[in-house]
Amino acid sequence: MATKKILRRLKIKKSIRSKISGTPERPRLSVFKSNTAIVAQLVDDTKGHTLAYITSRSVSDAKSVNIELSRKVGSLLAEKAKESGIETVIFDRNGYLYHGKVKALAEGAREGGLKF
């Protein structure tokens, strides 16, 4: 059975996804985090395609994620987006609080040149 914390996050996620949607010109930057990894992807919701994808596992062999690694994942995703010709995105925090690792990933993406 899901805990109250997970149900709260899923409720927030549903609310956020009802309001935002990615397009080919301005895709949705979706974030997922677990205890061992953080994943970021650029999604075109009109076609249902992932345009760019990166995970902390592809960047480092560390068994856990910290703020520095999250920032690095964000900047590498920004580089992949630039190669694909993407400059602006819509940030989807996926129900997580905008704090810590999620905030570091967003700041890394901004430093890499993406505009939110």
C-alpha positions as CSV (number, residue, x, y, z in Angstrom):
1,M,0.0,0.0,0.0
2,A,1.3,3.4,-0.9
3,T,2.2,5.8,1.9
4,K,0.7,9.2,2.5
5,K,3.9,10.8,1.2
6,I,3.7,9.0,-2.1
7,L,0.0,9.7,-2.5
8,R,0.6,13.4,-1.8
9,R,3.3,13.5,-4.5
10,L,1.1,11.7,-7.0
11,K,-1.7,14.2,-6.4
12,I,0.6,17.1,-6.9
13,K,2.0,15.5,-10.0
14,K,-1.5,15.0,-11.5
15,S,-2.3,18.7,-10.8
16,I,0.9,19.9,-12.5
17,R,0.5,17.6,-15.5
18,S,-3.1,18.9,-16.1
19,K,-1.7,22.4,-16.5
20,I,1.5,21.9,-18.5
21,S,2.3,20.1,-21.7
22,G,5.5,20.0,-23.9
23,T,5.7,20.9,-27.6
24,P,8.4,20.2,-30.1
25,E,9.5,23.9,-29.8
26,R,9.2,24.0,-26.0
27,P,9.4,20.5,-24.6
28,R,8.7,19.5,-21.0
29,L,11.8,18.9,-18.8
30,S,10.6,16.0,-16.6
31,V,12.6,15.0,-13.4
32,F,12.4,11.7,-11.6
33,K,14.5,11.0,-8.5
34,S,15.0,7.8,-6.5
35,N,17.4,6.9,-3.7
36,T,20.1,5.8,-6.1
37,A,19.6,8.0,-9.3
38,I,18.1,11.1,-10.8
39,V,16.7,11.1,-14.3
40,A,15.9,14.1,-16.5
41,Q,14.3,14.0,-19.9
42,L,12.9,16.4,-22.5
43,V,9.4,15.2,-23.7
44,D,7.3,16.3,-26.6
45,D,3.8,15.5,-25.4
46,T,2.1,16.2,-28.7
47,K,3.8,13.1,-30.2
48,G,4.7,11.3,-27.0
49,H,8.4,11.2,-27.8
50,T,11.5,11.7,-25.6
51,L,13.8,14.2,-27.3
52,A,16.7,14.0,-24.9
53,Y,17.4,11.8,-21.8
54,I,20.1,11.6,-19.2
55,T,20.5,9.8,-15.9
56,S,23.0,10.1,-13.1
57,R,24.0,6.5,-13.7
58,S,25.4,7.5,-17.1
59,V,27.4,10.3,-15.6
60,S,28.9,8.7,-12.5
61,D,29.2,5.2,-10.9
62,A,28.2,6.6,-7.5
63,K,25.7,4.5,-5.6
64,S,23.8,7.6,-4.5
65,V,23.0,11.1,-5.8
66,N,24.1,14.4,-4.3
67,I,23.6,18.0,-5.2
68,E,26.8,18.3,-7.2
69,L,25.9,15.2,-9.3
70,S,22.4,16.6,-9.9
71,R,23.8,19.9,-11.1
72,K,26.1,18.1,-13.5
73,V,23.2,16.0,-14.9
74,G,21.3,19.3,-15.5
75,S,24.2,20.9,-17.3
76,L,24.7,17.8,-19.5
77,L,21.0,17.7,-20.4
78,A,21.3,21.3,-21.4
79,E,24.2,20.4,-23.7
80,K,22.2,17.6,-25.3
81,A,19.2,20.0,-25.8
82,K,21.5,22.6,-27.4
83,E,22.7,19.9,-29.9
84,S,19.1,19.2,-30.7
85,G,18.3,22.9,-31.2
86,I,16.2,23.3,-28.1
87,E,16.6,26.6,-26.2
88,T,13.5,26.9,-24.0
89,V,11.7,24.3,-21.9
90,I,8.8,23.9,-19.4
91,F,10.0,22.6,-16.1
92,D,8.1,19.6,-14.6
93,R,9.2,18.8,-11.1
94,N,7.0,15.8,-11.1
95,G,5.4,16.5,-7.7
96,Y,8.7,16.8,-5.9
97,L,9.5,19.8,-3.8
98,Y,11.6,22.4,-5.6
99,H,14.4,22.0,-3.2
100,G,17.8,20.1,-2.9
101,K,18.5,17.8,-5.8
102,V,15.6,18.9,-8.0
103,K,16.6,22.6,-7.6
104,A,20.3,21.7,-8.3
105,L,19.3,20.0,-11.5
106,A,17.2,23.0,-12.6
107,E,20.0,25.4,-11.8
108,G,22.5,23.2,-13.7
109,A,20.2,23.3,-16.8
110,R,19.9,27.1,-16.5
111,E,23.7,27.4,-16.3
112,G,24.0,25.2,-19.4
113,G,21.9,27.6,-21.3
114,L,18.3,26.4,-21.1
115,K,15.5,29.0,-20.5
116,F,12.5,28.1,-18.3
